[in-house]
Amino acid sequence: MDALVDRNSISRIYAEVTRAAVIGLVVNLLLGVVKLIGGIVGNSFALLADAVNSIGDVVTTIVVLFALRVAQRPADAEHPYGHTRAEGIAASNVALLVIFSALFVGWEAVQRITVQHDIPPTWTLWIAGVNVVIKEVLYHYNVRVGRQTGSSAIIANAWDHRSDAFCSLAVLAGLAAIRLGGPQYIWADEVASLVVVASVVWSGTQLFRSSASELMDVQANSEFVDHIREVALSVKGVEEVETLRVRKSGLEFFADIHIEVDQHQTVAAGHRIGHQVKDALLAEFSNLRDVLVHLEPFPHLHQMPSVSIEKPSDHHEE
């Protein structure tokens, strides 16, 4: 059963997600460069760890942007369901890269923790403080875009920004401890960097779990599924929805729905109702890429009233 998908609506969703990703990329690149220079000049390993975190985010965003372009390619002979899973594949691979890079930084911090070095200058605190504010603003912006578009990659980026804000807060606390406590608290810089590492590993693990879950065709959230069921039931001629499966693929969804129609109707009439269900769903949900409709008779076998059949009596009245 074919219906035209409102590609303009889904294109707008992709455009909004891409815009949010580009803004994050530019900000992370600028912050990464500033923190890298600040960490090298100011002799702060915590700032260097935070810089690696931001540069890692830049790499992540570049991969996500590439995946978004691939995901918008139309279906072809080799990919009849389209290329929407490119986002999930990219997110899962990037998550592993982020985790391993963070563990490497953590190992360096552990080796450095007992080594004496110069106290970072006061201006390094300003770098960490400004980073906290910028990252928190990016978190709120990305959460809003992610919820509006249903993009798991942007939601993941939002929480990555929030974890970055906490990382910078840890760096700020470590640098402040050194400035206030003196050389005996020089270890606070490495401890702060380990907090950064722990936060990055946690966010990378969450990103990997969510992206891998999508690749395994997990059912969409119950609210979305219930809304689809309500719209299908509102179509005239649909008596019941027997089965409804909805899987997420990138920014879009695929639905398989079994509807029950009057068993006495003609095949043509049932086919027409199926078309109407598909058209209604694609019109209502711009992020539904395709809907497969299957017809079942109503009342269904398990709904047929039981009929009592009396056994003929061996005796009859005369």
For each residue, the residues with C-beta under 8 A, 3 or more apart:
1: 271 274 275 278 291 292 293
2: 278
3: 275 278 279 282 291
4: 282
5: 10 282 288 289 290
6: 9 10 282 283 286
7: 10 11
8: 11 12
9: 6 12 13 286 287
10: 5 6 7 13 14 251 252 286 287 289
11: 7 8 14 15 72
12: 8 9 15 16
13: 9 10 16 17 149 150 151 251 286 287
14: 10 11 17 18 68 71 72 251
15: 11 12 18 19
16: 12 13 19 20 145 148 149
17: 13 14 20 21 68 145 149 151 153 154 251
18: 14 15 21 22 65 68
19: 15 16 22 23 145
20: 16 17 23 24 141 142 145 146 154 157
21: 17 18 24 25 61 64 65 68 153 154 157
22: 18 19 25 26 61 65
23: 19 20 26 27 138 141
24: 20 21 27 28 57 61 138 142 157 161
25: 21 22 28 29 58 61 62 65
26: 22 23 29 30
27: 23 24 30 31 134 138
28: 24 25 31 32 54 55 57 58 61
29: 25 26 32 33 54 55 58
30: 26 27 33 34
31: 27 28 34 35 54 131 134 135
32: 28 29 35 36 51 54 55 57 58
33: 29 30 36 37 51
34: 30 31 37 38 127
35: 31 32 38 39 47 48 50 51 54 127 131
36: 32 33 39 40 47 48 51 55
37: 33 34 40 41
38: 34 35 41 42 44 47 51 123 124 127
39: 35 36 42 43 44 45 46 47 48 49 50 51 124
40: 36 37 43 48
41: 37 38
42: 38 39 47 120 121 123 124
43: 39 40 117 118 119 120
44: 38 39 47 48 120 124 171 175 189
45: 39 48 49 108 109 112 189 190 193
46: 39 49 50 128 170 171 174 175 189 190 192 193 196
47: 35 36 38 39 42 44 50 51 120 124 127 128 171 175
48: 35 36 39 40 44 45 51 52 105 193
49: 39 45 46 52 53 105 109 171 193 196 197
50: 35 39 46 47 53 54 128 131 164 167 168 171 193 196
51: 32 33 35 36 38 39 47 48 54 55
52: 48 49 55 56 101 102 105
53: 49 50 56 57 102 164 167 196 200
54: 28 29 31 32 35 50 51 57 58 164
55: 28 29 32 36 51 52 58 59
56: 52 53 59 60 97 98 101 102 200
57: 24 28 32 53 54 60 61 157 160 164
58: 25 28 29 32 54 55 61 62
59: 55 56 62 63 94 97
60: 56 57 63 64 94 97 98 157 160
61: 21 22 24 25 28 57 58 64 65 157
62: 25 58 59 65 66
63: 59 60 66 67 90 93 94
64: 21 60 61 67 68 87 90 91 94 153 157
65: 18 21 22 25 61 62 68 69
66: 62 63 69 70 90
67: 63 64 70 71 86 87 89 90 91 153 250
68: 14 17 18 21 64 65 71 72 86 87 153 251
69: 65 66 72 73
70: 66 67 73 83 86
71: 14 67 68 82 83 84 85 86 87 250 251
72: 11 14 68 69 83
73: 69 70 76 79 82 83
74: 82
75: 79 80 81 82 83
76: 73 79 80
77: 80
78:
79: 73 75 76 82 83
80: 75 76 77
81: 75 84 249 254 290
82: 71 73 74 75 79 249 252 289
83: 70 71 72 73 75 79 86
84: 71 81 87 249 250 251 252 289
85: 71 88 89 214 215 249 250
86: 67 68 70 71 83 89 90 250
87: 64 67 68 71 84 90 91 151 152 153 211 250 251
88: 85 91 92 152 211 212 214 215 249 250
89: 67 85 86 92 93 211 215
90: 63 64 66 67 86 87 93 94 153
91: 64 67 87 88 94 95 152 153 156 207 208 210 211
92: 88 89 95 96 207 208 211 212 215
93: 63 89 90 96 97
94: 59 60 63 64 90 91 97 98 207
95: 91 92 98 99 204 205 207 208 211
96: 92 93 99 100 204 208
97: 56 59 60 93 94 100 101
98: 56 60 94 95 101 102 200 203 204 207
99: 95 96 102 103 200 201 204 205 208
100: 96 97 103 104
101: 52 56 97 98 104 105
102: 52 53 56 98 99 105 106 196 197 200 201 204
103: 99 100 106 107 197 201
104: 100 101 107 108
105: 48 49 52 101 102 108 109 193 196 197
106: 102 103 109 110 193 194 197 198 201
107: 103 104 110 111
108: 45 104 105 111 112
109: 45 49 105 106 112 113 190 193 194 197
110: 106 107 113 190 194
111: 107 108 115
112: 45 108 109 115 117 190
113: 109 110 187 190 191
114: 187
115: 111 112
116: 183 186
117: 43 112 186
118: 43
119: 43 178 179 182 183 186
120: 42 43 44 47 124 175 178 179 189
121: 42 124
122: 125 126 179
123: 38 42 126 127
124: 38 39 42 44 47 120 121 127 128 175
125: 122 128 129 172 175 176 179
126: 122 123 129 130
127: 34 35 38 47 123 124 130 131
128: 46 47 50 124 125 131 132 168 169 171 172 175
129: 125 126 132 133 168 172
130: 126 127 133 134
131: 31 35 50 127 128 134 135 164 165 168 171
132: 128 129 135 136 165 168 169 172
133: 129 130 136 137
134: 27 31 130 131 137 138
135: 31 131 132 138 139 161 162 164 165 168
136: 132 133 139 140 161 162 165
137: 133 134 140 141
138: 23 24 27 134 135 141 142 158 161
139: 135 136 142 143 158 159 161 162 165
140: 136 137 143 144 158
141: 20 23 137 138 144 145 158
142: 20 24 138 139 145 146 154 155 157 158 161
143: 139 140 146 147 155 158
144: 140 141 147 148
145: 16 17 19 20 141 142 148 149 151 154
146: 20 142 143 149 150 151 152 154 155 157 158
147: 143 144 150 155
148: 16 144 145
149: 13 16 17 145 146 154 251 287
150: 13 146 147 248 251 287
151: 13 17 87 145 146 154 155 251
152: 87 88 91 146 155 156 210 211 214 248
153: 17 21 64 67 68 87 90 91 156 157 211
154: 17 20 21 142 145 146 149 151 157 158
155: 142 143 146 147 151 152 158 159
156: 91 152 153 159 160 203 206 207 210 211
157: 20 21 24 57 60 61 64 142 146 153 154 160 161
158: 138 139 140 141 142 143 146 154 155 161 162
159: 139 155 156 162 163 203 206
160: 57 60 156 157 163 164 203 207
161: 24 135 136 138 139 142 157 158 164 165
162: 135 136 139 158 159 165 166
163: 159 160 166 167 199 200 202 203
164: 50 53 54 57 131 135 160 161 167 168
165: 131 132 135 136 139 161 162 168 169
166: 162 163 169 170 199
167: 50 53 163 164 170 171 195 196 199 200
168: 50 128 129 131 132 135 164 165 171 172
169: 128 132 165 166 172 173
170: 46 166 167 173 174 192 195 196 199
171: 44 46 47 49 50 128 131 167 168 174 175 192 193 196
172: 125 128 129 132 168 169 175 176
173: 169 170 176 177 188 192
174: 46 170 171 177 178 188 189 191 192 193 195
175: 44 46 47 120 124 125 128 171 172 178 179 188 189 192
176: 125 172 173 179 180
177: 173 174 180 181 185 188
178: 119 120 174 175 181 182 185 186 188 189
179: 119 120 122 125 175 176
180: 176 177 185
181: 177 178 184 185 188
182: 119 178 185
183: 116 119 186
184: 181
185: 177 178 180 181 182 188
186: 116 117 119 178 183 189
187: 113 114 190 191
188: 173 174 175 177 178 181 185 191 192
189: 44 45 46 120 174 175 178 186 192 193
190: 45 46 109 110 112 113 187 193 194
191: 113 174 187 188 194 195
192: 46 170 171 173 174 175 188 189 195 196
193: 45 46 48 49 50 105 106 109 171 174 189 190 196 197
194: 106 109 110 190 191 197 198
195: 167 170 174 191 192 198 199
196: 46 49 50 53 102 105 167 170 171 192 193 199 200
197: 49 102 103 105 106 109 193 194 200 201
198: 106 194 195 201 202
199: 163 166 167 170 195 196 202 203
200: 53 56 98 99 102 163 167 196 197 203 204
201: 99 102 103 106 197 198 204 205
202: 163 198 199 205 206
203: 98 156 159 160 163 199 200 206 207
204: 95 96 98 99 102 200 201 207 208
205: 95 99 201 202 208 209
206: 156 159 202 203 209 210
207: 91 92 94 95 98 156 160 203 204 210 211
208: 91 92 95 96 99 204 205 211 212
209: 205 206 212 213
210: 91 152 156 206 207 213 214
211: 87 88 89 91 92 95 152 153 156 207 208 214 215
212: 88 92 208 209 215 216
213: 209 210 216 218
214: 85 88 152 210 211 217 218 248 249 250
215: 85 88 89 92 211 212
216: 212 213
217: 214 247
218: 213 214 247 248
219: 225 245 246 247
220: 224 225 246 247 248 253
221: 224 225
222: 225 226
223: 226 227
224: 220 221 227 228 246 253
225: 219 220 221 222 228 229 244 246
226: 222 223 229 230
227: 223 224 230 231 285
228: 224 225 231 232 244 246 255 257 281 285 288
229: 225 226 232 233 241 244
230: 226 227 233 234
231: 227 228 234 235 280 281 284 285
232: 228 229 235 238 241 244 257 259 277 280 281
233: 229 230 238 240 241
234: 230 231 238 280
235: 231 232 238 273 276 277 280
236: 273 276
237: 261 262 265 269 273 276
238: 232 233 234 235 241 259 260 261 273 277
239: 259 260 261 262 298 299
240: 233 259 260 298 300
241: 229 232 233 238 244 257 258 259 260
242: 258 259 260 296 300
243: 256 257 258 294
244: 225 228 229 232 241 255 256 257 258
245: 219 255 256 257
246: 219 220 224 225 228 253 254 255 256
247: 217 218 219 220 253 254
248: 150 152 214 218 220 252 253
249: 81 82 84 85 88 214 252 253 254 289
250: 67 71 84 85 86 87 88 214
251: 10 13 14 17 68 71 84 87 149 150 151 287
252: 10 82 84 248 249 287 288 289
253: 220 224 246 247 248 249 285 287 288 289
254: 81 246 247 249 288 289 290 291 292
255: 228 244 245 246 281 288 290 291 292
256: 243 244 245 246 291 292 294
257: 228 232 241 243 244 245 277 281 291 292 293 294
258: 241 242 243 244 293 294 295 296
259: 232 238 239 240 241 242 273 274 277 293 294 295 296
260: 238 239 240 241 242 295 296 297 298 299 300
261: 237 238 239 265 269 270 273 295 296 297 298
262: 237 239 265 297 298
263: 297 298 299
264:
265: 237 261 262 269 270 273
266: 269 270
267: 270 271
268: 271 272
269: 237 261 265 266 272 273
270: 261 265 266 267 273 274 295
271: 1 267 268 274 275 295
272: 268 269 275 276
273: 235 236 237 238 259 261 265 269 270 276 277 295
274: 1 259 270 271 277 278 293 295
275: 1 3 271 272 278 279 293
276: 235 236 237 272 273 279 280
277: 232 235 238 257 259 273 274 280 281 291 293
278: 1 2 3 274 275 281 282 291 293
279: 3 275 276 282 283
280: 231 232 234 235 276 277 283 284
281: 228 231 232 255 257 277 278 284 285 288 291
282: 3 4 5 6 278 279 285 288 291
283: 6 279 280
284: 231 280 281
285: 227 228 231 253 281 282 288
286: 6 9 10 13
287: 9 10 13 149 150 251 252 253
288: 5 228 252 253 254 255 281 282 285 291
289: 5 10 82 84 249 252 253 254
290: 5 81 254 255
291: 1 3 254 255 256 257 277 278 281 282 288
292: 1 254 255 256 257
293: 1 257 258 259 274 275 277 278
294: 243 256 257 258 259
295: 258 259 260 261 270 271 273 274
296: 242 258 259 260 261 300
297: 260 261 262 263 300
298: 239 240 260 261 262 263 303
299: 239 260 263 303 304
300: 240 242 260 296 297 303 304
301: 304
302:
303: 298 299 300
304: 299 300 301
305:
306:
307:
308:
309:
310:
311:
312:
313: 316
314:
315:
316: 313
317:
318:
